[in-house]
Amino acid sequence: MKAGTLLATLAAGCVLAGYATAGQDRVVRDDLGNFFRLSVSPPERIVSLAPNITEILFALGLGDRVVGVTRFCDFPEAALGLRKVGGLVDPNIEIIHSLEPDLVIAFRGNPLRVLARLRELHLPVFILDSAKDIGSLFPFIEKIGLITGADEAAAALNRSLRTRLGSVERNLEGVRARPRVFVILYGQGLWTCGAESYLDNLLVKAGAVNVAARVPKKWFLYSRERLVRDDPDSIVVLARSEGDFVRAKRLILEESSYKDIAAVKAGRIFRLEENAASRFGPRLVGVLEALARFLHPEQFGEDR
């Protein structure tokens, strides 16, 4: 929706797609249903309370406006030098307040009591939530563009991501064989993603079947016996470094109970960069591209 059309809708007093009116102000609901008044001028001092939000802000060209991030915000590299305000579950109210932000962008997992306290201090807080599929990434980015005044940059980023997503879909047209895949988070036992995780949707988009999709959870601990019984064709390891992946792969290959698993016998064990795959942000499209190419290399001789 164009800005002029949106403004006209708001002025008419209509409620549409989360938007409402408050006098002549532009007001939008965040993902928890809270009303948020849009600033007349774009925010100049932004605090991000999640790594994926930080990545999107930088992708929108707003890095110079970000004054505070969590200690987990390590991408892009420029975020490492910004003031740390704590973590996802333990953001420091005093530090955030001292930064005098004119926008605090929060994410699911941030304690609601902390966000309520920030509001009591008259700080503008906008809360975002992720969803179960990669398609939800586009309105997610659009919302951040809206509240930061970076609508055009958000639209451009979404166009680029949609183009790449469309390329993957075209390359996978006609694929019939869908390998059965097990995803494991390195260092957490057999911690894997279930049907409610967006990674399950990512596997489907990449032309695969998640062997853990029968479980209606986001993440949970799998058993060795169940993994052997499910016999996946490929195993995908979420690892932060190549060294971690090498260690994970060695543990899998050396586990005697896994010797008859198809993925182990064929050596089809693949690494995805953990942070890129576990953060609901633009790099998920790159994760999808890597997955699709690993699972269906014959489909990517050249873009069709």
C-alpha positions as semicolon CSV with decimal commas, in nm:
position;residue;x (nm);y (nm);z (nm)
1;M;0,000;0,000;0,000
2;K;0,137;0,342;-0,095
3;A;0,197;0,598;0,177
4;G;-0,069;0,834;0,042
5;T;-0,331;0,562;0,031
6;L;-0,238;0,448;0,380
7;L;-0,266;0,800;0,519
8;A;-0,605;0,848;0,358
9;T;-0,728;0,522;0,507
10;L;-0,608;0,623;0,852
11;A;-0,764;0,969;0,827
12;A;-1,097;0,814;0,739
13;G;-1,094;0,634;1,074
14;C;-1,087;0,284;0,927
15;V;-0,916;-0,014;1,081
16;L;-0,737;-0,220;0,818
17;A;-0,458;-0,477;0,844
18;G;-0,358;-0,359;1,191
19;Y;-0,376;0,013;1,123
20;A;-0,598;0,257;1,314
21;T;-0,637;0,629;1,379
22;A;-0,566;0,847;1,679
23;G;-0,667;1,199;1,584
24;Q;-0,442;1,299;1,300
25;D;-0,159;1,067;1,405
26;R;-0,061;0,758;1,209
27;V;-0,094;0,456;1,432
28;V;-0,006;0,092;1,370
29;R;-0,041;-0,219;1,583
30;D;0,266;-0,425;1,663
31;D;0,257;-0,805;1,653
32;L;0,118;-0,826;2,007
33;G;-0,164;-0,588;1,921
34;N;-0,022;-0,282;2,096
35;F;-0,089;0,055;1,936
36;F;0,225;0,232;1,819
37;R;0,229;0,593;1,702
38;L;0,447;0,651;1,398
39;S;0,685;0,941;1,430
40;V;0,644;1,236;1,193
41;S;1,019;1,220;1,130
42;P;1,221;0,896;1,102
43;P;1,382;0,774;1,426
44;E;1,747;0,868;1,463
45;R;1,839;0,658;1,767
46;I;1,729;0,296;1,744
47;V;1,785;0,014;1,992
48;S;1,751;-0,342;1,860
49;L;1,668;-0,618;2,106
50;A;1,734;-0,914;1,875
51;P;2,005;-1,019;1,626
52;N;1,764;-1,066;1,334
53;I;1,624;-0,716;1,382
54;T;1,977;-0,575;1,385
55;E;2,054;-0,756;1,058
56;I;1,743;-0,614;0,893
57;L;1,815;-0,260;1,012
58;F;2,161;-0,278;0,856
59;A;2,019;-0,436;0,539
60;L;1,787;-0,135;0,512
61;G;2,083;0,103;0,534
62;L;1,997;0,215;0,888
63;G;2,314;0,099;1,061
64;D;2,422;0,454;1,141
65;R;2,101;0,506;1,339
66;V;2,142;0,198;1,557
67;V;2,280;0,299;1,899
68;G;2,227;-0,022;2,096
69;V;2,214;-0,397;2,026
70;T;2,221;-0,724;2,217
71;R;2,542;-0,909;2,293
72;F;2,435;-1,169;2,035
73;C;2,420;-0,917;1,749
74;D;2,733;-1,015;1,555
75;F;2,619;-0,961;1,196
76;P;2,707;-0,755;1,008
77;E;3,052;-0,697;1,155
78;A;2,973;-0,329;1,212
79;A;2,721;-0,433;1,479
80;L;2,999;-0,572;1,697
81;G;3,118;-0,223;1,787
82;L;2,781;-0,093;1,904
83;R;2,678;-0,050;2,268
84;K;2,551;-0,374;2,419
85;V;2,224;-0,360;2,608
86;G;2,217;-0,719;2,737
87;G;2,067;-1,026;2,575
88;L;1,731;-1,144;2,446
89;V;1,601;-1,250;2,786
90;D;1,797;-1,007;3,003
91;P;1,801;-0,663;2,834
92;N;1,929;-0,393;3,067
93;I;1,664;-0,126;3,119
94;E;1,909;0,131;3,258
95;I;2,145;0,104;2,961
96;I;1,860;0,121;2,710
97;H;1,716;0,429;2,880
98;S;2,058;0,597;2,895
99;L;2,091;0,568;2,517
100;E;1,785;0,794;2,477
101;P;1,637;0,593;2,189
102;D;1,347;0,726;1,988
103;L;1,264;0,368;1,883
104;V;1,312;0,033;2,056
105;I;1,239;-0,269;1,837
106;A;1,172;-0,583;2,039
107;F;1,126;-0,945;1,941
108;R;0,952;-1,250;2,084
109;G;1,159;-1,381;2,371
110;N;1,223;-1,038;2,519
111;P;1,057;-1,036;2,865
112;L;0,721;-0,857;2,854
113;R;0,782;-0,706;3,198
114;V;1,097;-0,537;3,066
115;L;0,913;-0,404;2,761
116;A;0,633;-0,276;2,985
117;R;0,889;-0,096;3,201
118;L;1,043;0,066;2,893
119;R;0,699;0,195;2,799
120;E;0,656;0,334;3,151
121;L;0,974;0,530;3,086
122;H;0,799;0,676;2,777
123;L;1,020;0,493;2,528
124;P;0,850;0,394;2,201
125;V;0,858;0,014;2,185
126;F;0,748;-0,191;1,884
127;I;0,727;-0,570;1,927
128;L;0,769;-0,814;1,640
129;D;0,710;-1,188;1,619
130;S;0,822;-1,446;1,367
131;A;0,601;-1,699;1,193
132;K;0,614;-2,055;1,062
133;D;0,717;-1,988;0,703
134;I;0,960;-1,788;0,497
135;G;0,676;-1,597;0,331
136;S;0,619;-1,419;0,662
137;L;0,964;-1,263;0,630
138;F;0,839;-1,008;0,378
139;P;0,573;-0,839;0,596
140;F;0,823;-0,861;0,883
141;I;1,073;-0,652;0,685
142;E;0,793;-0,425;0,563
143;K;0,691;-0,344;0,921
144;I;1,046;-0,250;1,016
145;G;1,062;-0,029;0,708
146;L;0,736;0,136;0,809
147;I;0,829;0,221;1,167
148;T;1,176;0,343;1,071
149;G;1,068;0,551;0,770
150;A;1,260;0,318;0,538
151;D;0,958;0,203;0,336
152;E;1,133;0,225;0,000
153;A;1,442;0,041;0,121
154;A;1,223;-0,234;0,267
155;A;1,033;-0,268;-0,058
156;A;1,359;-0,291;-0,254
157;L;1,500;-0,554;-0,017
158;N;1,182;-0,758;-0,042
159;R;1,188;-0,740;-0,423
160;S;1,544;-0,873;-0,424
161;L;1,462;-1,154;-0,182
162;R;1,147;-1,249;-0,374
163;T;1,346;-1,265;-0,697
164;R;1,596;-1,506;-0,541
165;L;1,316;-1,712;-0,387
166;G;1,143;-1,729;-0,726
167;S;1,466;-1,850;-0,887
168;V;1,487;-2,140;-0,641
169;E;1,122;-2,229;-0,705
170;R;1,176;-2,229;-1,083
171;N;1,480;-2,452;-1,056
172;L;1,292;-2,702;-0,845
173;E;0,990;-2,724;-1,076
174;G;0,919;-3,083;-1,165
175;V;1,127;-3,233;-0,885
176;R;0,962;-3,552;-0,769
177;A;1,215;-3,717;-0,540
178;R;1,211;-3,537;-0,207
179;P;1,495;-3,652;0,020
180;R;1,417;-3,708;0,385
181;V;1,629;-3,474;0,598
182;F;1,718;-3,452;0,965
183;V;1,837;-3,116;1,103
184;I;2,060;-3,107;1,409
185;L;2,184;-2,808;1,611
186;Y;2,551;-2,867;1,694
187;G;2,637;-2,893;2,062
188;Q;2,280;-2,960;2,180
189;G;2,250;-3,337;2,144
190;L;1,987;-3,431;1,886
191;W;1,809;-3,097;1,916
192;T;1,601;-3,057;1,600
193;C;1,319;-2,857;1,443
194;G;0,958;-2,975;1,429
195;A;0,654;-2,882;1,223
196;E;0,606;-2,541;1,385
197;S;0,954;-2,414;1,297
198;Y;1,009;-2,198;0,990
199;L;1,303;-2,428;0,915
200;D;1,051;-2,703;0,844
201;N;0,895;-2,474;0,584
202;L;1,242;-2,397;0,449
203;L;1,307;-2,769;0,398
204;V;0,978;-2,804;0,211
205;K;1,069;-2,507;-0,010
206;A;1,408;-2,671;-0,076
207;G;1,238;-2,986;-0,205
208;A;1,283;-3,201;0,104
209;V;1,088;-3,370;0,381
210;N;1,171;-3,299;0,745
211;V;1,172;-3,637;0,923
212;A;1,081;-3,459;1,248
213;A;0,781;-3,281;1,098
214;R;0,541;-3,521;1,267
215;V;0,609;-3,345;1,596
216;P;0,405;-3,020;1,636
217;K;0,681;-2,822;1,806
218;K;0,937;-2,562;1,702
219;W;1,240;-2,733;1,858
220;F;1,275;-3,046;2,067
221;L;1,515;-3,326;2,158
222;Y;1,511;-3,633;1,931
223;S;1,614;-3,981;2,041
224;R;1,887;-4,192;1,881
225;E;1,644;-4,479;1,838
226;R;1,398;-4,259;1,653
227;L;1,669;-4,118;1,427
228;V;1,784;-4,470;1,334
229;R;1,425;-4,572;1,268
230;D;1,354;-4,264;1,054
231;D;1,667;-4,333;0,844
232;P;1,711;-3,987;0,681
233;D;1,873;-3,955;0,340
234;S;2,066;-3,643;0,447
235;I;2,166;-3,481;0,774
236;V;2,199;-3,104;0,800
237;V;2,411;-2,965;1,082
238;L;2,360;-2,610;1,204
239;A;2,711;-2,506;1,309
240;R;2,870;-2,169;1,371
241;S;3,209;-2,263;1,231
242;E;3,367;-2,516;0,998
243;G;3,552;-2,657;1,298
244;D;3,226;-2,720;1,481
245;F;3,087;-2,889;1,171
246;V;3,389;-3,117;1,137
247;R;3,352;-3,222;1,501
248;A;2,978;-3,282;1,460
249;K;3,028;-3,483;1,143
250;R;3,295;-3,697;1,308
251;L;3,067;-3,772;1,604
252;I;2,786;-3,876;1,369
253;L;3,010;-4,098;1,155
254;E;3,172;-4,260;1,457
255;E;2,845;-4,341;1,637
256;S;2,805;-4,715;1,585
257;S;2,426;-4,708;1,612
258;Y;2,412;-4,471;1,312
259;K;2,615;-4,688;1,073
260;D;2,312;-4,809;0,875
261;I;2,147;-4,469;0,836
262;A;2,133;-4,380;0,465
263;A;2,281;-4,032;0,520
264;V;2,576;-4,180;0,712
265;K;2,645;-4,455;0,459
266;A;2,641;-4,202;0,173
267;G;2,829;-3,934;0,367
268;R;2,549;-3,688;0,296
269;I;2,609;-3,459;0,593
270;F;2,584;-3,089;0,514
271;R;2,660;-2,772;0,708
272;L;2,443;-2,463;0,733
273;E;2,574;-2,156;0,913
274;E;2,388;-2,162;1,244
275;N;2,324;-1,792;1,290
276;A;2,199;-1,743;0,935
277;A;1,962;-2,040;0,965
278;S;1,837;-1,970;1,317
279;R;1,758;-1,601;1,274
280;F;1,437;-1,484;1,110
281;G;1,602;-1,242;0,869
282;P;1,716;-1,185;0,509
283;R;1,992;-1,447;0,522
284;L;1,724;-1,719;0,534
285;V;1,692;-1,686;0,157
286;G;2,062;-1,769;0,123
287;V;2,008;-2,066;0,353
288;L;1,726;-2,186;0,126
289;E;1,947;-2,147;-0,182
290;A;2,226;-2,349;-0,018
291;L;1,986;-2,622;0,094
292;A;1,824;-2,655;-0,247
293;R;2,159;-2,678;-0,423
294;F;2,285;-2,942;-0,179
295;L;1,969;-3,153;-0,202
296;H;1,910;-3,114;-0,578
297;P;2,242;-3,022;-0,742
298;E;2,120;-3,157;-1,078
299;Q;1,858;-2,878;-1,088
300;F;2,110;-2,595;-1,063
301;G;2,337;-2,637;-1,362
302;E;2,216;-2,292;-1,461
303;D;1,917;-2,077;-1,373
304;R;1,626;-2,169;-1,594
